[in-house]
Amino acid sequence: MPRPRTLSDETILDAALEIVQREGPERITFAAVADACGLSPSTLVQRFTSKSGLLQAALLRAWDQIEALTASLAASTARTPAGAVEFLVGLSGEVDDVDSYADSLRLLREDFRDPVLRERGKHWGEELARILDSCFERVAAAPEGIGQLLMAQWQGVLIWWGFSPQGRLKEAVRHQLRECLDAVLGEPDVSDPG
């Protein structure tokens, strides 16, 4: 009879993700994760088989989390241009310093390298575009594919904020996306009154 698990895979993978974000994916070892979560390295080997399997499982956990956040935000998003902006602001995270933001970008490199992770990213992008497009269905001036356009602008803001981190990231995202939509839609304001 197998022993009951004292820690869930999710708890272990969260510890592994913390190591990746803080120290980089090359620092993931069974010993490092064992130290972080209190299990033995051999127990982790039994669950995840290889270092690359552990890393992939941790990054798939990160995708699970971002997809859950996306679904939650989408469920509460007003299907308006202002709602689209706030949806992307919500996805921007609570990062307000360049060092921690730069550390989180380490995950992106791994997502590009691994075909399974890259496929998750592709599907997430398709879902984002669908959600964003739905925010402009009643806006006559909205060009076709505005969801993709807004996603590209959002990602650009995230990158450029890292080079010149003036103020809080979420405020930079909100301001730049509103300016973009003002220019694209020809409307003076896409902000919510509150």
One Martini backbone bead per residue (centre of mass of N, CA, C, O) as a GRO file, in nm:
protein
  194
    1MET     BB    1   0.094   0.038   0.026
    2PRO     BB    2   0.083   0.354  -0.024
    3ARG     BB    3   0.181   0.646   0.072
    4PRO     BB    4   0.085   0.933   0.169
    5ARG     BB    5   0.075   1.251   0.072
    6THR     BB    6   0.206   1.547   0.215
    7LEU     BB    7   0.232   1.677  -0.076
    8SER     BB    8   0.143   1.843  -0.331
    9ASP     BB    9   0.224   1.912  -0.646
   10GLU     BB   10   0.154   2.215  -0.633
   11THR     BB   11   0.343   2.285  -0.396
   12ILE     BB   12   0.602   2.196  -0.534
   13LEU     BB   13   0.572   2.373  -0.794
   14ASP     BB   14   0.573   2.642  -0.646
   15ALA     BB   15   0.861   2.611  -0.539
   16ALA     BB   16   0.993   2.585  -0.817
   17LEU     BB   17   0.900   2.859  -0.930
   18GLU     BB   18   1.046   3.033  -0.726
   19ILE     BB   19   1.326   2.949  -0.818
   20VAL     BB   20   1.306   3.037  -1.111
   21GLN     BB   21   1.241   3.340  -1.053
   22ARG     BB   22   1.497   3.393  -0.865
   23GLU     BB   23   1.741   3.192  -1.027
   24GLY     BB   24   1.645   3.008  -1.246
   25PRO     BB   25   1.618   2.717  -1.435
   26GLU     BB   26   1.916   2.607  -1.377
   27ARG     BB   27   1.839   2.577  -1.048
   28ILE     BB   28   1.690   2.323  -1.096
   29THR     BB   29   1.660   2.082  -0.840
   30PHE     BB   30   1.591   1.839  -0.630
   31ALA     BB   31   1.738   1.965  -0.388
   32ALA     BB   32   1.615   2.252  -0.399
   33VAL     BB   33   1.318   2.163  -0.379
   34ALA     BB   34   1.345   2.001  -0.121
   35ASP     BB   35   1.429   2.240   0.055
   36ALA     BB   36   1.165   2.412  -0.004
   37CYS     BB   37   0.945   2.159   0.083
   38GLY     BB   38   1.064   1.895   0.265
   39LEU     BB   39   1.158   1.685   0.074
   40SER     BB   40   1.295   1.437  -0.087
   41PRO     BB   41   1.460   1.382  -0.373
   42SER     BB   42   1.347   1.091  -0.424
   43THR     BB   43   1.050   1.174  -0.423
   44LEU     BB   44   1.072   1.364  -0.668
   45VAL     BB   45   1.167   1.153  -0.870
   46GLN     BB   46   0.913   0.977  -0.855
   47ARG     BB   47   0.721   1.209  -0.965
   48PHE     BB   48   0.928   1.355  -1.214
   49THR     BB   49   1.210   1.180  -1.293
   50SER     BB   50   1.319   1.474  -1.401
   51LYS     BB   51   1.436   1.782  -1.438
   52SER     BB   52   1.272   1.847  -1.695
   53GLY     BB   53   1.002   1.748  -1.575
   54LEU     BB   54   0.993   1.949  -1.341
   55LEU     BB   55   1.006   2.207  -1.506
   56GLN     BB   56   0.762   2.160  -1.684
   57ALA     BB   57   0.556   2.127  -1.453
   58ALA     BB   58   0.599   2.411  -1.338
   59LEU     BB   59   0.521   2.565  -1.604
   60LEU     BB   60   0.238   2.442  -1.624
   61ARG     BB   61   0.145   2.568  -1.361
   62ALA     BB   62   0.170   2.858  -1.460
   63TRP     BB   63  -0.042   2.824  -1.681
   64ASP     BB   64  -0.275   2.752  -1.499
   65GLN     BB   65  -0.274   3.025  -1.349
   66ILE     BB   66  -0.314   3.219  -1.594
   67GLU     BB   67  -0.577   3.086  -1.692
   68ALA     BB   68  -0.740   3.135  -1.437
   69LEU     BB   69  -0.713   3.440  -1.437
   70THR     BB   70  -0.835   3.486  -1.713
   71ALA     BB   71  -1.115   3.367  -1.652
   72SER     BB   72  -1.183   3.551  -1.415
   73LEU     BB   73  -1.155   3.822  -1.563
   74ALA     BB   74  -1.350   3.761  -1.798
   75ALA     BB   75  -1.609   3.726  -1.618
   76SER     BB   76  -1.566   4.053  -1.514
   77THR     BB   77  -1.571   4.177  -1.795
   78ALA     BB   78  -1.637   4.433  -1.973
   79ARG     BB   79  -1.778   4.470  -2.305
   80THR     BB   80  -1.535   4.697  -2.345
   81PRO     BB   81  -1.275   4.895  -2.388
   82ALA     BB   82  -1.230   4.938  -2.083
   83GLY     BB   83  -1.238   4.634  -2.018
   84ALA     BB   84  -0.988   4.557  -2.179
   85VAL     BB   85  -0.790   4.721  -2.018
   86GLU     BB   86  -0.849   4.592  -1.735
   87PHE     BB   87  -0.779   4.307  -1.813
   88LEU     BB   88  -0.473   4.368  -1.875
   89VAL     BB   89  -0.406   4.488  -1.605
   90GLY     BB   90  -0.471   4.226  -1.443
   91LEU     BB   91  -0.239   4.059  -1.608
   92SER     BB   92   0.025   4.234  -1.508
   93GLY     BB   93   0.043   4.244  -1.215
   94GLU     BB   94   0.253   4.322  -0.904
   95VAL     BB   95   0.485   4.471  -1.050
   96ASP     BB   96   0.735   4.742  -0.931
   97ASP     BB   97   1.014   4.606  -1.018
   98VAL     BB   98   1.266   4.523  -1.228
   99ASP     BB   99   1.394   4.271  -1.105
  100SER     BB  100   1.136   4.095  -1.072
  101TYR     BB  101   1.050   4.122  -1.364
  102ALA     BB  102   1.300   3.997  -1.499
  103ASP     BB  103   1.280   3.723  -1.358
  104SER     BB  104   1.000   3.643  -1.493
  105LEU     BB  105   1.122   3.618  -1.793
  106ARG     BB  106   1.252   3.334  -1.773
  107LEU     BB  107   0.998   3.173  -1.855
  108LEU     BB  108   0.980   3.250  -2.156
  109ARG     BB  109   1.222   3.096  -2.263
  110GLU     BB  110   1.109   2.815  -2.193
  111ASP     BB  111   0.850   2.838  -2.363
  112PHE     BB  112   1.003   2.853  -2.639
  113ARG     BB  113   1.169   2.573  -2.614
  114ASP     BB  114   0.899   2.423  -2.546
  115PRO     BB  115   0.645   2.280  -2.719
  116VAL     BB  116   0.432   2.254  -2.494
  117LEU     BB  117   0.452   2.548  -2.389
  118ARG     BB  118   0.410   2.692  -2.659
  119GLU     BB  119   0.121   2.585  -2.699
  120ARG     BB  120   0.001   2.723  -2.453
  121GLY     BB  121   0.063   3.010  -2.547
  122LYS     BB  122  -0.099   3.005  -2.805
  123HIS     BB  123  -0.378   2.948  -2.673
  124TRP     BB  124  -0.379   3.194  -2.491
  125GLY     BB  125  -0.367   3.406  -2.715
  126GLU     BB  126  -0.635   3.325  -2.848
  127GLU     BB  127  -0.807   3.388  -2.598
  128LEU     BB  128  -0.737   3.682  -2.567
  129ALA     BB  129  -0.838   3.775  -2.843
  130ARG     BB  130  -1.130   3.689  -2.800
  131ILE     BB  131  -1.189   3.863  -2.554
  132LEU     BB  132  -1.111   4.136  -2.678
  133ASP     BB  133  -1.299   4.133  -2.922
  134SER     BB  134  -1.563   4.128  -2.740
  135CYS     BB  135  -1.513   4.440  -2.650
  136PHE     BB  136  -1.576   4.541  -2.981
  137GLU     BB  137  -1.856   4.458  -3.113
  138ARG     BB  138  -1.997   4.770  -3.059
  139VAL     BB  139  -1.752   4.898  -3.232
  140ALA     BB  140  -1.734   5.043  -3.533
  141ALA     BB  141  -1.416   5.146  -3.526
  142ALA     BB  142  -1.321   4.860  -3.505
  143PRO     BB  143  -1.088   4.667  -3.604
  144GLU     BB  144  -0.984   4.398  -3.727
  145GLY     BB  145  -0.794   4.251  -3.476
  146ILE     BB  146  -0.777   4.418  -3.202
  147GLY     BB  147  -0.677   4.209  -3.002
  148GLN     BB  148  -0.391   4.178  -3.119
  149LEU     BB  149  -0.312   4.474  -3.101
  150LEU     BB  150  -0.346   4.500  -2.791
  151MET     BB  151  -0.147   4.279  -2.713
  152ALA     BB  152   0.103   4.410  -2.840
  153GLN     BB  153   0.093   4.667  -2.675
  154TRP     BB  154   0.107   4.539  -2.399
  155GLN     BB  155   0.381   4.397  -2.434
  156GLY     BB  156   0.535   4.656  -2.492
  157VAL     BB  157   0.486   4.794  -2.225
  158LEU     BB  158   0.623   4.581  -2.049
  159ILE     BB  159   0.903   4.618  -2.172
  160TRP     BB  160   0.945   4.934  -2.156
  161TRP     BB  161   0.916   4.959  -1.852
  162GLY     BB  162   1.188   4.813  -1.788
  163PHE     BB  163   1.363   5.059  -1.903
  164SER     BB  164   1.127   5.275  -1.775
  165PRO     BB  165   1.028   5.277  -1.443
  166GLN     BB  166   0.754   5.462  -1.429
  167GLY     BB  167   0.607   5.374  -1.187
  168ARG     BB  168   0.349   5.172  -1.220
  169LEU     BB  169   0.273   4.923  -1.424
  170LYS     BB  170  -0.040   4.942  -1.435
  171GLU     BB  171  -0.045   5.244  -1.509
  172ALA     BB  172   0.108   5.219  -1.773
  173VAL     BB  173  -0.087   5.031  -1.910
  174ARG     BB  174  -0.341   5.201  -1.893
  175HIS     BB  175  -0.237   5.453  -2.040
  176GLN     BB  176  -0.135   5.323  -2.310
  177LEU     BB  177  -0.401   5.181  -2.393
  178ARG     BB  178  -0.576   5.431  -2.406
  179GLU     BB  179  -0.411   5.576  -2.620
  180CYS     BB  180  -0.437   5.365  -2.838
  181LEU     BB  181  -0.749   5.364  -2.855
  182ASP     BB  182  -0.785   5.658  -2.922
  183ALA     BB  183  -0.632   5.635  -3.195
  184VAL     BB  184  -0.793   5.396  -3.328
  185LEU     BB  185  -1.102   5.501  -3.259
  186GLY     BB  186  -1.136   5.822  -3.220
  187GLU     BB  187  -1.158   5.856  -2.911
  188PRO     BB  188  -1.124   6.047  -2.621
  189ASP     BB  189  -1.243   5.797  -2.428
  190VAL     BB  190  -1.194   5.463  -2.244
  191SER     BB  191  -1.275   5.524  -1.965
  192ASP     BB  192  -1.370   5.483  -1.660
  193PRO     BB  193  -1.512   5.669  -1.413
  194GLY     BB  194  -1.364   5.486  -1.167
   0.00000   0.00000   0.00000
